[in-house]
Amino acid sequence: MTEIRTLTADDWRTWRELRLAALAEAPGAFGSRLADWQGPGDREERWRARLDLPGACHFLALLDGRPAGMAGGVPVPEPAGEGGTAELISMWVAPAARGRGTGDELVRAVVRWAAAAGNRAVRLSVFSGNTHAAALYRRHGFVPTGPAGDPLPDGRREHVMVRTLSTVRRESAGARGG
């Protein structure tokens, strides 16, 4: 059974462990590199600051009581009157927890957080070729916004996907029977 917990800055050690594991296991899935978070970058204040971003929320998935995944939601600065958009970031599920609903629970947690914060949409970026992640996001109502973006310095391209949050209200109402 998957349990989802909200992380605080005091959970930095757990988040550090998962983030480093994610960057080592799936280096092509993230814009950051493992080396960026090791050596001089591996400082308690940096880990705490990441979990303490204003307006953000970070989630930990526990499978059978053990850390098995993570995802975060951060507000996206937008012009006044545009409505809010949140971004799903740092999504990762440990290999042993894949195919067990852990990714689904993490996506739901970020979407619920974004809706409760009054956002109109959630967006995310997924690298070309990350078909499993793209399929997970499509299952949760995310749709591509267009062709892949410009090549990054390493040649990879990201696809932006967006989900409007009006469906969250309908899902919630349906879950309550109304």
MDTraj code that builds the backbone (N, CA, C; nanometers):
import mdtraj as md
import numpy as np

residues = "MET THR GLU ILE ARG THR LEU THR ALA ASP ASP TRP ARG THR TRP ARG GLU LEU ARG LEU ALA ALA LEU ALA GLU ALA PRO GLY ALA PHE GLY SER ARG LEU ALA ASP TRP GLN GLY PRO GLY ASP ARG GLU GLU ARG TRP ARG ALA ARG LEU ASP LEU PRO GLY ALA CYS HIS PHE LEU ALA LEU LEU ASP GLY ARG PRO ALA GLY MET ALA GLY GLY VAL PRO VAL PRO GLU PRO ALA GLY GLU GLY GLY THR ALA GLU LEU ILE SER MET TRP VAL ALA PRO ALA ALA ARG GLY ARG GLY THR GLY ASP GLU LEU VAL ARG ALA VAL VAL ARG TRP ALA ALA ALA ALA GLY ASN ARG ALA VAL ARG LEU SER VAL PHE SER GLY ASN THR HIS ALA ALA ALA LEU TYR ARG ARG HIS GLY PHE VAL PRO THR GLY PRO ALA GLY ASP PRO LEU PRO ASP GLY ARG ARG GLU HIS VAL MET VAL ARG THR LEU SER THR VAL ARG ARG GLU SER ALA GLY ALA ARG GLY GLY".split()
xyz = np.array([
    [0.0842, -0.1188, 0.0000],
    [0.0000, 0.0000, 0.0000],
    [0.0884, 0.1247, 0.0000],
    [0.0496, 0.2211, -0.0826],
    [0.1248, 0.3457, -0.0920],
    [0.0637, 0.4496, 0.0009],
    [0.1493, 0.5128, 0.0759],
    [0.1100, 0.6245, 0.1630],
    [0.1824, 0.7484, 0.1117],
    [0.1138, 0.8612, 0.1063],
    [0.1732, 0.9873, 0.0616],
    [0.1848, 1.0810, 0.1806],
    [0.3025, 1.1353, 0.2001],
    [0.3289, 1.2318, 0.3067],
    [0.3786, 1.3619, 0.2458],
    [0.3447, 1.4720, 0.3107],
    [0.3986, 1.6017, 0.2719],
    [0.5314, 1.6209, 0.3441],
    [0.6313, 1.6623, 0.2691],
    [0.7638, 1.6846, 0.3262],
    [0.7780, 1.8281, 0.3760],
    [0.8556, 1.8436, 0.4811],
    [0.8950, 1.9756, 0.5310],
    [1.0467, 1.9854, 0.5214],
    [1.0994, 2.1018, 0.5475],
    [1.2445, 2.1201, 0.5438],
    [1.3147, 2.0252, 0.6404],
    [1.2487, 1.9868, 0.7484],
    [1.3093, 1.8931, 0.8431],
    [1.3226, 1.7519, 0.7872],
    [1.2579, 1.7248, 0.6741],
    [1.2673, 1.5937, 0.6080],
    [1.3780, 1.5918, 0.5024],
    [1.4681, 1.6862, 0.5079],
    [1.5682, 1.7025, 0.4032],
    [1.6531, 1.5778, 0.3825],
    [1.6833, 1.5023, 0.4857],
    [1.7661, 1.3821, 0.4695],
    [1.6950, 1.2765, 0.3825],
    [1.5664, 1.2583, 0.4065],
    [1.4897, 1.1616, 0.3273],
    [1.4811, 1.2078, 0.1829],
    [1.4513, 1.3363, 0.1624],
    [1.4418, 1.3893, 0.0268],
    [1.5769, 1.3803, -0.0433],
    [1.6843, 1.4085, 0.0285],
    [1.8199, 1.3981, -0.0265],
    [1.8452, 1.2564, -0.0752],
    [1.8135, 1.1599, 0.0070],
    [1.8351, 1.0191, -0.0297],
    [1.7607, 0.9842, -0.1591],
    [1.6342, 1.0251, -0.1678],
    [1.5550, 0.9960, -0.2877],
    [1.6047, 1.0742, -0.4093],
    [1.6355, 1.1993, -0.3919],
    [1.6806, 1.2825, -0.5040],
    [1.8102, 1.2275, -0.5620],
    [1.9043, 1.1917, -0.4766],
    [2.0306, 1.1363, -0.5254],
    [2.0083, 1.0015, -0.5941],
    [1.9198, 0.9195, -0.5382],
    [1.8875, 0.7913, -0.6009],
    [1.8241, 0.8138, -0.7378],
    [1.7339, 0.9112, -0.7464],
    [1.6666, 0.9414, -0.8731],
    [1.7659, 0.9874, -0.9788],
    [1.8536, 1.0780, -0.9419],
    [1.9505, 1.1304, -1.0373],
    [2.0498, 1.0230, -1.0818],
    [2.0813, 0.9282, -0.9930],
    [2.1713, 0.8184, -1.0290],
    [2.1007, 0.7153, -1.1173],
    [1.9764, 0.6819, -1.0830],
    [1.9037, 0.5763, -1.1522],
    [1.8465, 0.6226, -1.2866],
    [1.8031, 0.7467, -1.2954],
    [1.7368, 0.7965, -1.4169],
    [1.7935, 0.9319, -1.4584],
    [1.9222, 0.9375, -1.4899],
    [1.9831, 1.0683, -1.5192],
    [1.9201, 1.1403, -1.6377],
    [1.8635, 1.0675, -1.7333],
    [1.8037, 1.1306, -1.8497],
    [1.6654, 1.1869, -1.8268],
    [1.6099, 1.1662, -1.7078],
    [1.4741, 1.2128, -1.6794],
    [1.4709, 1.3513, -1.6155],
    [1.5858, 1.4049, -1.5815],
    [1.5906, 1.5314, -1.5065],
    [1.6801, 1.6328, -1.5759],
    [1.6512, 1.7589, -1.5512],
    [1.7363, 1.8655, -1.6016],
    [1.8635, 1.8795, -1.5202],
    [1.8590, 1.8404, -1.3927],
    [1.9769, 1.8437, -1.3069],
    [2.0582, 1.7165, -1.3245],
    [2.1848, 1.7269, -1.2894],
    [2.2722, 1.6096, -1.2935],
    [2.3080, 1.5702, -1.1503],
    [2.3410, 1.4442, -1.1309],
    [2.3825, 1.3958, -0.9996],
    [2.4983, 1.4797, -0.9460],
    [2.5931, 1.5121, -1.0316],
    [2.7097, 1.5907, -0.9898],
    [2.6700, 1.7285, -0.9369],
    [2.5559, 1.7827, -0.9852],
    [2.5100, 1.9144, -0.9383],
    [2.4713, 1.9119, -0.7911],
    [2.4345, 1.7937, -0.7410],
    [2.3847, 1.7817, -0.6037],
    [2.4836, 1.7095, -0.5122],
    [2.6007, 1.6779, -0.5630],
    [2.7036, 1.6140, -0.4815],
    [2.8172, 1.7113, -0.4589],
    [2.9175, 1.6696, -0.3833],
    [3.0334, 1.7542, -0.3584],
    [2.9916, 1.8843, -0.2939],
    [3.0340, 1.9981, -0.3502],
    [2.9982, 2.1282, -0.2912],
    [2.8479, 2.1548, -0.2907],
    [2.7721, 2.0920, -0.3816],
    [2.6277, 2.1105, -0.3872],
    [2.5505, 2.0315, -0.2823],
    [2.6181, 1.9415, -0.2128],
    [2.5537, 1.8541, -0.1135],
    [2.5651, 1.9189, 0.0250],
    [2.4796, 2.0183, 0.0464],
    [2.4813, 2.0936, 0.1723],
    [2.3418, 2.0938, 0.2338],
    [2.3360, 2.0761, 0.3625],
    [2.2077, 2.0714, 0.4319],
    [2.1228, 2.1943, 0.4009],
    [2.1808, 2.3117, 0.4023],
    [2.1005, 2.4318, 0.3776],
    [2.0416, 2.4334, 0.2371],
    [2.1092, 2.3761, 0.1403],
    [2.0551, 2.3691, 0.0041],
    [1.9368, 2.2726, -0.0016],
    [1.9494, 2.1569, 0.0633],
    [1.8397, 2.0599, 0.0645],
    [1.7177, 2.1175, 0.1362],
    [1.7410, 2.1839, 0.2494],
    [1.6306, 2.2443, 0.3242],
    [1.5630, 2.3534, 0.2423],
    [1.6436, 2.4351, 0.1766],
    [1.5882, 2.5458, 0.0974],
    [1.4996, 2.4931, -0.0153],
    [1.5379, 2.3832, -0.0756],
    [1.4576, 2.3270, -0.1849],
    [1.3206, 2.2835, -0.1339],
    [1.3159, 2.2282, -0.0137],
    [1.1890, 2.1841, 0.0437],
    [1.1091, 2.2990, 0.1039],
    [1.1688, 2.4152, 0.1133],
    [1.1050, 2.5303, 0.1760],
    [1.0762, 2.6418, 0.0752],
    [1.0667, 2.6071, -0.0533],
    [1.0352, 2.7082, -0.1551],
    [0.8988, 2.7706, -0.1248],
    [0.8872, 2.9028, -0.1289],
    [0.7591, 2.9674, -0.1000],
    [0.6482, 2.9189, -0.1932],
    [0.5373, 2.8776, -0.1336],
    [0.4210, 2.8354, -0.2081],
    [0.4273, 2.6946, -0.2643],
    [0.5402, 2.6249, -0.2455],
    [0.5581, 2.4906, -0.3018],
    [0.5149, 2.3831, -0.2030],
    [0.4986, 2.2626, -0.2547],
    [0.4658, 2.1472, -0.1711],
    [0.5367, 2.0252, -0.2298],
    [0.6031, 1.9501, -0.1454],
    [0.6775, 1.8324, -0.1884],
    [0.6204, 1.7100, -0.1192],
    [0.6096, 1.6016, -0.1954],
    [0.5471, 1.4795, -0.1456],
    [0.6444, 1.3626, -0.1476],
    [0.6280, 1.2762, -0.0498],
    [0.7042, 1.1527, -0.0363],
    [0.6063, 1.0375, -0.0456],
    [0.6374, 0.9384, -0.1277],
    [0.5586, 0.8158, -0.1338],
    [0.6294, 0.7097, -0.0520],
    [0.5529, 0.6474, 0.0352],
    [0.6041, 0.5354, 0.1130],
    [0.5309, 0.4108, 0.0661],
    [0.6043, 0.3077, 0.0351],
    [0.5459, 0.1798, -0.0034],
    [0.5880, 0.0788, 0.1024],
    [0.4887, 0.0220, 0.1689],
    [0.5160, -0.0693, 0.2805],
    [0.6077, -0.0041, 0.3837],
    [0.5855, 0.1269, 0.4058],
    [0.6583, 0.2010, 0.5078],
    [0.7964, 0.2491, 0.4680],
    [0.8386, 0.2241, 0.3444],
    [0.9729, 0.2638, 0.3004],
    [0.9647, 0.3679, 0.1904],
    [1.0546, 0.4691, 0.1896],
    [1.0534, 0.5699, 0.0835],
    [1.0623, 0.5050, -0.0539],
    [0.9686, 0.5419, -0.1421],
    [0.9607, 0.4783, -0.2730],
    [0.9442, 0.5777, -0.3868],
    [0.9278, 0.7052, -0.3582],
    [0.9115, 0.8019, -0.4652],
    [0.8901, 0.9420, -0.4121],
    [0.8923, 1.0364, -0.5046],
    [0.8774, 1.1771, -0.4670],
    [0.8206, 1.2547, -0.5845],
    [0.7618, 1.3668, -0.5534],
    [0.7156, 1.4631, -0.6538],
    [0.6950, 1.5952, -0.5824],
    [0.7056, 1.7027, -0.6576],
    [0.6836, 1.8337, -0.5996],
    [0.5898, 1.9156, -0.6851],
    [0.5302, 2.0142, -0.6230],
    [0.4474, 2.1114, -0.6922],
    [0.4971, 2.2497, -0.6571],
    [0.5182, 2.3327, -0.7586],
    [0.5644, 2.4696, -0.7352],
    [0.4764, 2.5660, -0.8137],
    [0.4520, 2.6838, -0.7566],
    [0.3745, 2.7837, -0.8311],
    [0.4575, 2.8392, -0.9461],
    [0.3897, 2.8738, -1.0557],
    [0.4551, 2.9328, -1.1718],
    [0.4187, 3.0803, -1.1751],
    [0.5173, 3.1691, -1.1766],
    [0.4847, 3.3122, -1.1848],
    [0.4114, 3.3417, -1.3159],
    [0.2997, 3.4121, -1.3040],
    [0.2194, 3.4466, -1.4217],
    [0.1769, 3.5917, -1.4114],
    [0.1466, 3.6536, -1.5268],
    [0.0968, 3.7917, -1.5237],
    [-0.0322, 3.8014, -1.4426],
    [-0.0529, 3.9165, -1.3825],
    [-0.1737, 3.9389, -1.3029],
    [-0.2978, 3.9122, -1.3871],
    [-0.3961, 3.8492, -1.3252],
    [-0.5218, 3.8224, -1.3924],
    [-0.5221, 3.6967, -1.4780],
    [-0.4083, 3.6288, -1.4903],
    [-0.3994, 3.5096, -1.5741],
    [-0.4508, 3.3847, -1.5021],
    [-0.4643, 3.3883, -1.3717],
    [-0.4978, 3.2670, -1.2980],
    [-0.3705, 3.1926, -1.2677],
    [-0.3763, 3.1022, -1.1743],
    [-0.2553, 3.0343, -1.1321],
    [-0.2284, 2.9062, -1.2080],
    [-0.1017, 2.8795, -1.2251],
    [-0.0558, 2.7527, -1.2795],
    [0.0494, 2.6998, -1.1850],
    [0.0438, 2.5709, -1.1598],
    [0.1457, 2.5044, -1.0802],
    [0.2255, 2.4142, -1.1721],
    [0.3454, 2.3799, -1.1297],
    [0.4278, 2.2883, -1.2079],
    [0.4616, 2.1663, -1.1248],
    [0.4421, 2.0503, -1.1834],
    [0.4815, 1.9247, -1.1208],
    [0.6289, 1.9037, -1.1538],
    [0.7117, 1.8888, -1.0492],
    [0.8562, 1.8756, -1.0692],
    [0.9096, 1.7565, -0.9893],
    [1.0305, 1.7174, -1.0222],
    [1.1074, 1.6185, -0.9459],
    [1.0342, 1.4870, -0.9238],
    [0.9549, 1.4461, -1.0200],
    [0.8787, 1.3218, -1.0087],
    [0.9711, 1.2036, -1.0307],
    [0.9676, 1.1085, -0.9392],
    [1.0468, 0.9861, -0.9532],
    [0.9887, 0.8774, -0.8646],
    [0.9874, 0.7562, -0.9162],
    [0.9443, 0.6388, -0.8407],
    [1.0571, 0.5366, -0.8472],
    [1.0943, 0.4826, -0.7341],
    [1.1998, 0.3818, -0.7279],
    [1.1619, 0.2605, -0.8116],
    [1.2575, 0.1968, -0.8772],
    [1.2267, 0.0817, -0.9630],
    [1.1417, -0.0254, -0.8942],
    [1.1674, -0.0558, -0.7687],
    [1.0919, -0.1603, -0.6982],
    [0.9463, -0.1221, -0.6749],
    [0.9134, 0.0065, -0.6855],
    [0.7764, 0.0531, -0.6599],
    [0.6996, 0.0797, -0.7887],
    [0.7641, 0.0666, -0.9029],
    [0.6969, 0.0932, -1.0305],
    [0.5945, -0.0156, -1.0601],
    [0.4858, 0.0257, -1.1231],
    [0.3798, -0.0673, -1.1577],
    [0.2898, -0.1028, -1.0407],
    [0.3034, -0.0283, -0.9300],
    [0.2250, -0.0573, -0.8100],
    [0.1366, 0.0605, -0.7688],
    [0.1199, 0.1580, -0.8584],
    [0.0323, 0.2711, -0.8308],
    [0.0990, 0.3873, -0.7599],
    [0.2268, 0.3767, -0.7317],
    [0.2965, 0.4825, -0.6582],
    [0.3016, 0.6120, -0.7386],
    [0.3343, 0.6028, -0.8664],
    [0.3367, 0.7224, -0.9512],
    [0.2005, 0.7875, -0.9605],
    [0.0962, 0.7046, -0.9726],
    [-0.0407, 0.7585, -0.9777],
    [-0.0729, 0.8374, -0.8510],
    [-0.0374, 0.7828, -0.7360],
    [-0.0655, 0.8508, -0.6089],
    [0.0107, 0.9828, -0.5981],
    [0.1334, 0.9856, -0.6450],
    [0.2109, 1.1101, -0.6406],
    [0.1508, 1.2163, -0.7329],
    [0.1124, 1.1772, -0.8535],
    [0.0503, 1.2733, -0.9455],
    [-0.0791, 1.3259, -0.8841],
    [-0.1616, 1.2377, -0.8297],
    [-0.2867, 1.2821, -0.7655],
    [-0.2588, 1.3798, -0.6522],
    [-0.1560, 1.3544, -0.5737],
    [-0.1237, 1.4437, -0.4609],
    [-0.0895, 1.5839, -0.5108],
    [-0.0080, 1.5922, -0.6157],
    [0.0293, 1.7239, -0.6692],
    [-0.0924, 1.7929, -0.7291],
    [-0.1757, 1.7199, -0.8021],
    [-0.2958, 1.7798, -0.8629],
    [-0.3904, 1.8302, -0.7536],
    [-0.4123, 1.7512, -0.6493],
    [-0.4994, 1.7964, -0.5384],
    [-0.4432, 1.9204, -0.4718],
    [-0.3119, 1.9221, -0.4454],
    [-0.2482, 2.0388, -0.3849],
    [-0.2684, 2.1620, -0.4733],
    [-0.2445, 2.1466, -0.6047],
    [-0.2567, 2.2598, -0.6969],
    [-0.3989, 2.3136, -0.7003],
    [-0.4971, 2.2239, -0.7026],
    [-0.6376, 2.2664, -0.7034],
    [-0.6726, 2.3378, -0.5733],
    [-0.6296, 2.2835, -0.4607],
    [-0.6591, 2.3456, -0.3309],
    [-0.5936, 2.4830, -0.3187],
    [-0.4817, 2.5023, -0.3880],
    [-0.4122, 2.6312, -0.3854],
    [-0.4748, 2.7311, -0.4825],
    [-0.5808, 2.6915, -0.5541],
    [-0.6524, 2.7825, -0.6423],
    [-0.5962, 2.7926, -0.7832],
    [-0.5103, 2.7005, -0.8220],
    [-0.4537, 2.7045, -0.9566],
    [-0.5568, 2.6590, -1.0597],
    [-0.5434, 2.7074, -1.1812],
    [-0.6325, 2.6690, -1.2902],
    [-0.5754, 2.5541, -1.3719],
    [-0.4436, 2.5292, -1.3572],
    [-0.3791, 2.4245, -1.4362],
    [-0.2528, 2.3760, -1.3676],
    [-0.2103, 2.2578, -1.4084],
    [-0.0803, 2.2031, -1.3682],
    [-0.0067, 2.1712, -1.4968],
    [0.1186, 2.2099, -1.5010],
    [0.2003, 2.1769, -1.6172],
    [0.3215, 2.0974, -1.5699],
    [0.3875, 2.0341, -1.6652],
    [0.5088, 1.9590, -1.6362],
    [0.5892, 1.9480, -1.7637],
    [0.7134, 1.9098, -1.7493],
    [0.7986, 1.8845, -1.8644],
    [0.8464, 1.7406, -1.8557],
    [0.8445, 1.6742, -1.9693],
    [0.8918, 1.5362, -1.9764],
    [0.9820, 1.5270, -2.0998],
    [1.0970, 1.4622, -2.0829],
    [1.1914, 1.4522, -2.1934],
    [1.1429, 1.3545, -2.2993],
    [1.1723, 1.3855, -2.4242],
    [1.1431, 1.2948, -2.5349],
    [1.2026, 1.1586, -2.5013],
    [1.1283, 1.0548, -2.5316],
    [1.1760, 0.9198, -2.5060],
    [1.1374, 0.8638, -2.3710],
    [1.0887, 0.9481, -2.2809],
    [1.0469, 0.8996, -2.1483],
    [0.8997, 0.8571, -2.1599],
    [0.8783, 0.7474, -2.2325],
    [0.7433, 0.7050, -2.2682],
    [0.6604, 0.6615, -2.1481],
    [0.7237, 0.5982, -2.0490],
    [0.6481, 0.5535, -1.9316],
    [0.5936, 0.6731, -1.8533],
    [0.6783, 0.7753, -1.8351],
    [0.6322, 0.8952, -1.7638],
    [0.5224, 0.9655, -1.8427],
    [0.5410, 0.9789, -1.9741],
    [0.4390, 1.0459, -2.0560],
    [0.3060, 0.9709, -2.0479],
    [0.3105, 0.8384, -2.0474],
    [0.1870, 0.7595, -2.0373],
    [0.1198, 0.7809, -1.9021],
    [0.1979, 0.7858, -1.7961],
    [0.1441, 0.8132, -1.6622],
    [0.0720, 0.9478, -1.6622],
    [0.1345, 1.0491, -1.7159],
    [0.0747, 1.1824, -1.7155],
    [-0.0519, 1.1870, -1.8023],
    [-0.0498, 1.1200, -1.9167],
    [-0.1699, 1.1156, -2.0010],
    [-0.2858, 1.0492, -1.9270],
    [-0.2575, 0.9432, -1.8505],
    [-0.3634, 0.8769, -1.7725],
    [-0.4307, 0.9728, -1.6758],
    [-0.3580, 1.0748, -1.6348],
    [-0.4110, 1.1714, -1.5380],
    [-0.4576, 1.3003, -1.6035],
    [-0.4823, 1.2950, -1.7328],
    [-0.5426, 1.4087, -1.8015],
    [-0.4469, 1.5136, -1.8543],
    [-0.3176, 1.4900, -1.8502],
    [-0.2215, 1.5849, -1.9055],
    [-0.2150, 1.5661, -2.0565],
    [-0.2093, 1.6765, -2.1285],
    [-0.2000, 1.6716, -2.2739],
    [-0.0810, 1.7554, -2.3194],
    [-0.0149, 1.7126, -2.4270],
    [0.0983, 1.7909, -2.4792],
    [0.0505, 1.9279, -2.5272],
    [0.1341, 2.0286, -2.5089],
    [0.0977, 2.1635, -2.5520],
    [0.1474, 2.1941, -2.6918],
    [0.2239, 2.1049, -2.7497],
    [0.2766, 2.1274, -2.8841],
    [0.4008, 2.0439, -2.9056],
    [0.4775, 2.0777, -3.0087],
    [0.5988, 2.0009, -3.0362],
    [0.7018, 2.0213, -2.9251],
    [0.8025, 1.9345, -2.9251],
    [0.9093, 1.9448, -2.8254],
    [0.9763, 2.0814, -2.8345],
    [1.0272, 2.1257, -2.7225],
    [1.0947, 2.2546, -2.7171],
    [1.2297, 2.2516, -2.7869],
    [1.2962, 2.3636, -2.7823],
    [1.4288, 2.3737, -2.8425],
    [1.5253, 2.2798, -2.7718],
    [1.6284, 2.2343, -2.8413],
    [1.7250, 2.1449, -2.7774],
    [1.7942, 2.2136, -2.6597],
    [1.8109, 2.1366, -2.5527],
    [1.8875, 2.1835, -2.4378],
    [2.0362, 2.1700, -2.4716],
    [2.1257, 2.2245, -2.3890],
    [2.2695, 2.2153, -2.4203],
    [2.3176, 2.0724, -2.4472],
    [2.2538, 1.9740, -2.3833],
    [2.2963, 1.8350, -2.4055],
    [2.2235, 1.7686, -2.5227],
    [2.1407, 1.8462, -2.5953],
    [2.0720, 1.7946, -2.7130],
    [1.9336, 1.7380, -2.6865],
    [1.8984, 1.7136, -2.5605],
    [1.7661, 1.6592, -2.5297],
    [1.6597, 1.7667, -2.5480],
    [1.5358, 1.7203, -2.5692],
    [1.4223, 1.8117, -2.5838],
    [1.3154, 1.7734, -2.4830],
    [1.2492, 1.8758, -2.4315],
    [1.1392, 1.8531, -2.3383],
    [1.0056, 1.8771, -2.4076],
    [0.9067, 1.7986, -2.3652],
    [0.7681, 1.8211, -2.4059],
    [0.6967, 1.8779, -2.2839],
    [0.6236, 1.9857, -2.3025],
    [0.5422, 2.0410, -2.1949],
    [0.4034, 1.9796, -2.2064],
    [0.3509, 1.9370, -2.0931],
    [0.2152, 1.8818, -2.0868],
    [0.1387, 1.9620, -1.9828],
    [0.0077, 1.9791, -2.0040],
    [-0.0757, 2.0596, -1.9146],
    [-0.2044, 1.9845, -1.8847],
    [-0.2531, 2.0046, -1.7649],
    [-0.3851, 1.9539, -1.7261],
    [-0.4628, 2.0698, -1.6645],
    [-0.5820, 2.0955, -1.7173],
    [-0.6669, 2.1953, -1.6531],
    [-0.7269, 2.1306, -1.5288],
    [-0.7599, 2.2131, -1.4323],
    [-0.8029, 2.1605, -1.3038],
    [-0.9531, 2.1569, -1.2856],
    [-1.0287, 2.1930, -1.3852],
    [-1.1740, 2.1795, -1.3708],
    [-1.2116, 2.0330, -1.3538],
    [-1.1322, 1.9407, -1.4096],
    [-1.1603, 1.7978, -1.3959],
    [-1.1392, 1.7504, -1.2537],
    [-1.0528, 1.8188, -1.1788],
    [-1.0291, 1.7804, -1.0394],
    [-1.1577, 1.7947, -0.9597],
    [-1.2285, 1.9050, -0.9835],
    [-1.3527, 1.9265, -0.9089],
    [-1.4550, 1.8179, -0.9406],
    [-1.4657, 1.7791, -1.0690],
    [-1.5587, 1.6732, -1.1076],
    [-1.5191, 1.5399, -1.0466],
    [-1.3873, 1.5084, -1.0464],
    [-1.3405, 1.3823, -0.9866],
    [-1.3733, 1.3799, -0.8388],
    [-1.3484, 1.4916, -0.7723],
    [-1.3748, 1.4974, -0.6295],
    [-1.5238, 1.4803, -0.6013],
    [-1.6068, 1.5458, -0.6822],
    [-1.7517, 1.5347, -0.6627],
    [-1.7968, 1.3921, -0.6887],
    [-1.7425, 1.3291, -0.7945],
    [-1.7793, 1.1919, -0.8250],
    [-1.7373, 1.0966, -0.7164],
    [-1.6234, 1.1218, -0.6545],
    [-1.5751, 1.0342, -0.5476],
    [-1.6655, 1.0434, -0.4252],
    [-1.7355, 1.1580, -0.4105],
    [-1.8250, 1.1759, -0.2955],
    [-1.9671, 1.1296, -0.3288],
    [-1.9842, 1.0885, -0.4533],
    [-2.1163, 1.0430, -0.4940],
    [-2.2061, 1.1552, -0.5415],
    [-2.1489, 1.2713, -0.5737],
    [-2.2369, 1.3782, -0.6151],
    [-2.1837, 1.4505, -0.7274],
])
top = md.Topology()
chain = top.add_chain()
for i, resn in enumerate(residues, 1):
    res = top.add_residue(resn, chain, resSeq=i)
    for name in ("N", "CA", "C"):
        top.add_atom(name, md.element.get_by_symbol(name[0]), res)
traj = md.Trajectory(xyz[None], top)
